[in-house]
Amino acid sequence: MTQLKNQSAIITGASSGIGRAIAHHLAEEGANVVLAARRSEKLKELSDEITEKYDVNVKIFETDVTKKEDVEKLVNGTKEEFGTVDIFVNNAGVMLLSFLKNDHVEEWEQMVDVNIKGVLYGIHASLPSMIEQESGHIINVSSVAGHEVFPSSTVYSATKYAVRALSMGMEKELSRSGVRVTNISPGAVDTELTDHITDGDVIEMFKDRKMDPLEADDIARAVAYAVTQPDYVNVNEVIVRPMHKK
């Protein structure tokens, strides 16, 4: 499978979970992958895995998506290395669930900075050159929480609704530009996101709750599907939920 051969794909939040899986799947499709995250040691491990398994080039950028300058360097460095940015996956995100009454203001701010501003900085840095080349694909990773709200997800859902709104607006503005936009909304996925929750009430609420979450590969396959469609096909939105077993 080499449908993306000679294309370059940037993945933010690539050091673990969904981002890591997306990097593997796009490399399998032949894309040169650019791995971006704060944990450079994890990126190096992933780079070694990919270069051993696939005949593609890999570039690493230690990146904090809450810093506009970091994301600009990421995109400019990718263009210097590969000539173009063909795919940009806005995957970096945090899910710090908490009840509003517990007033986790700093965590609210962190989610706004990463989940909204981080996506905006990715769009800011990658979109101009895609418009100029009249091709490209931006993937925004939202969430099922961007479609519905549950107790403790209020602020997190607000950030993911924002990502959906950005995706829908981009689809309309870019429909004749040659640039494609896809919003990916995962349901519960077995990643380290939940490890960062600090609200004791939320931890207690989920303690005895049984669920069969998706795997990161399930979301990565959805991304690979969207970006390997013919140029005239734009997969605008994909929602991926786990089945609830009896």
N, C-alpha and C positions, 0 to 999 in steps of 0.2 A: 504494500500500500504506500504509494508515493505521490498522492494527489497534491501535496503541498511542496513538492520538491522545488528548491531555489527560492522559496518564500521565507521570510523571517517572521517569527512570532514572539512577542514580548508577553511574559506572564508575571504579573505582580503577585505577591504572596506565594511565591513558588517554593518556599522552603519546607512546606508540609501540606498534608491534607489534599484538598481539591486542587490547589495550584500545582503541587507536585505531580498529581495524576494527570492533569492537563498537559504538563510539559512532556511526560512520557508519551501520551497519545498523539500529540502533534508531531513529536520527533518520529514516531512510528509512521506517520503519514508523510515524512520526508522534510518537514520544516526545520530550518535552523532556528534553535530556540535560545531566547535571551531570558535568563532567570534573574528575577528581581525580588529582593526581600531584605530584611535587616540582618538576618542570621547568615553571615557569609560562609560559616563553616558547614551549615546545612546545604547551602547552594553548591559548595564544592563537592560534597558527597553525591548530590543529585547529578551534577555535571559529569562526574566519573561514571555513574551508572548509565547515563544516556550515551556517552561516547563509546562505552564498551558494547552497548547493545545495538545502536543505530548508526548508520553512516551519515551523520549530520554534524554540523558545527554548533558549538555551545559557547555562549558568552555569559559571564556573571557580572551583575552590578549590585553592590550593596546599596539598597534603596529604602528610604523612609518615605512612603507615599504622602505623608502629611507635610512634606517639604517640597514646595514647587520646584526648587532648584534641583533637587535629587531626581525628580521625574523628568525634567528637561534634559539633564545629563544622561539619563537612561535612554531616552529617545535619540538624542544626538549621537550618543555612542553607538547605538544600534545602526543608525544610518551610515556612520563612518565605517563600521565593520562589514555591513551587508548591503549597503546602498539604499535600501528601502525599509520601511516598516509596513508589513502587509497585514499583520494581525496584532491587535493589542487587546489583551485580556485583563480587564479591571477586576481582579479576583481578590486582592487584599481586603480583609475585613475583620472586624471584631464583633463578638456577640456577648455583651456584658449585661445579661438579663438582670433586672432588678425591679422591685416594686417602687412606684413613685414615692410612697410614704417614707421609704427608707433613705431618700434624698442622696443618691449616689451621683452627685453633680459632676464630679471629675470624670466618672465613667461615661456619663451622658456626653460630655465634651469630647472624650476620646472617640466615641462612636461617630459623632458628627465629623470629627477631623479625619478619621480613617475611611469611614463608609461613604461619606458624601464628598468632602473636600478631596480625598484621595482619588476618587473616581473623576471628579472635575479636573484635577491636575493631569490625569491620564488623557482625558479628552483634549485638554488644552495643548498638551505636548505632541500628541500623535495626529490629531485631526488635520492641521494645516497641510502637512506633506501628503496625506492621503487624498485630500481634495485636489491638491496640485497634480498628483499622479492619476487622478480619476479612478482610483481603486483602493481597496483596503477593507478591513472588517474589524469593528470594535465589538467586543463581547463584554457586557456588563453583568457581573454576578450579583443578583439581588437575592431573594429568598421567598419562600412561601409566606414568611412573615411580612413581606411586602404586598401581600394580597389579603391577609387577615391578621387581626390582632388578638393576642391572648394575654391573660394576666401575667404581668412581669415583662412582656415584650414591647410595652408602649413606646419607649424611646428607640429601641432597636428596630421595631416595625416602622417607625417614622423615618428612620434613615433608609430603610430598604424600599419603602414607598417612594422616597425621593429618587432612588436609583431607577425604579420603574418609570417614574415621570420623566427623568432625563432620557431614558431609552426611547420612550414614546415620542418625545419631542424631537430627538435626533432622527428617528425614522422619518418623520414628516419633513424636517428641514433638509435631509440628505437624500431623499428618495430619487432625485435626478442627478446626483453627484458621482455615482459609481461606488460610493462608500456604503457598505452594509452594516447594519446594527442588529445585534441579537441580545435580548435580555434572558438570562438563565435564572430560573427560580428553583433552587433545591429545597426539598423538605428536610427532615431530620437526616443528618449524615454523620457517620462515625468518624469524627475528626477531633482535634484537640481544642476546638472552639469552646466547648462547655467547661474545659478545665480552668478557664480564666474567670468564671463566675464567682463573685465574692459575696453576694447577698445570701445570708444564711436562710432566709425564708424561701428563696428559690431553690437552694440546694435541698432543703427539707421537702419541698413540694415534689421534686423530681426523684427523690430517694427511692421510693418504692414503685415508681411508674414503670411499667413494662412497655418496651417498644422494640421493634426490629428496624434499626436505622439503615439507610442506604450506605453504600461504600463510596469513597471518593471516585473510584473508577466509573461508577454509574453516571456521575455528573460529567466527568471528562469525556465519556462517550457522546453525551449530548452536545458538548462543545465541538468535538471532532465532526459530528454529523452536520452541525450548522456551517462550519467553515469549509467543508468539502463539497458543498452543493455548487452547481453551475453558477457562473457569474450573474446570470439573470434571475437567480432565486435568492430571496432574502427571507431567512427564517427569523421572524421578528421576536418570537417569544417561545420559550420551552419551560414548562413546569414539570418537575420530576419529584414525585412523592413515593414514599415507601408504602407497600401494601400492609394492611392490618390483618394479621393472621387470626384465625378463630382460636 
